Amino acid sequence: MRTITLLAMPGVQLLDVSGPMDVFAEANVQAGRAEYQLQVVGAEAGPIRSSSGVRLLPDRVTTDIQTDISDTVLVAGCPHAADIRLTAEQRQWLRTSCLQARRFGSVCSGAFLLATAGLVDGRRVTTHWAMADVLAATYPALRVEADALHVRDGPVRTAAGVTAGLDMALALVEEDLGRDIALKVAAQLVMFFKRPGGQMQFSRRGEAEPGGRSALQEVQRWVAANPSEDHSVASLAQRTGLSPRHFARIFQQEVGVTPAAWVETARINTARQLLETSHRLPKQVAVDCGFADADTLRRAFVRHVGVTPAEYRRRYL
């Protein structure tokens, strides 16, 4: 029997715990035998208050004497994971448990706790899209893959935000018990066996926010309000009274991207809004957003969001 140990800190996101555990529990049902033994570990004795206020009673606490070795150790995320400072005792428990296990990993922002314990230096990891930049900046030794739903690197398994923990748990079931059992688990839980695209299709990170000096911000607001207009460097420069070369130089210096890149991002933002809220045909969306045709929109959309406009729309309408 494979023991799955999941560490839940105070303020844990409940679905980061219950989601993966339900996948493993359903695998037991579909396999017809107890393949997994599940346990939740808390940082201290007593109920763990989750971010939603629901309380979770752990099976063990990190102060228990370590008498067994888990097959898999996972760390659940919580909204304030980046600010958690593990005690020396908690850090030791986490390091010992993970390094003795066959594999270990995290769900959502739980990656921060693995990182602070020095367990994933040099590894490819992922976390919730909204925290990926913070994780990469705080722990530069990591290779953070912001778009991945879940990542496998040696013994390390990390999942992106919240429901991606189910995707990762299902992948672990497939590793352990094979494709047929994993397919049955996915069917029973009414979830994708392999979810299309990455997590950036759900992200609002990187939306085109105005930046730089006031004249540049005015231009950016004009672009966002009128995405179908001509937004060449020459036309944008004319609105500021600058030469095209000078405009392009200060725009990149102050905004951090080229004018063309900013315009494309603004147009993709508008396309996302139209796909989420309207039934316009792709060619209509392309025209409304300033793309030459539906194919040009599709290529740009896949670059930015990771899925096609049609796939994206299916998540909202």
Buried (B, 14 or more C-beta within 10 A) or exposed (E): EBBBBBBBBBBBBBBBBBBBBBBBBBBBBBBEEEBBBBBBBBBEEEEBEBBEEEEBEBEBBBEEEEEEEBBBBBBBBBBEBBEBEBEEEBBBBBBEBBEEBEBBBBBBBBBBBBBBBEBBEEBBBBBBBBBBBBBBEEBEEBBBBBBBBBBBBEBBBBBBBBBBBBBBBBBBBBEBBEEEBBBBBBEBBEBEBEBBBBBBBBBEEBEBEBBBEEBBBEBBEBBBEEBEEEBEBEEBBBBBEBEBEEBBEBBBEEBEBEBBBBBBBBBBBBBBEBBEEBEBEBEEBBBBBBBEEBEEBBEBBBEBBBBBBEBBBEEEE
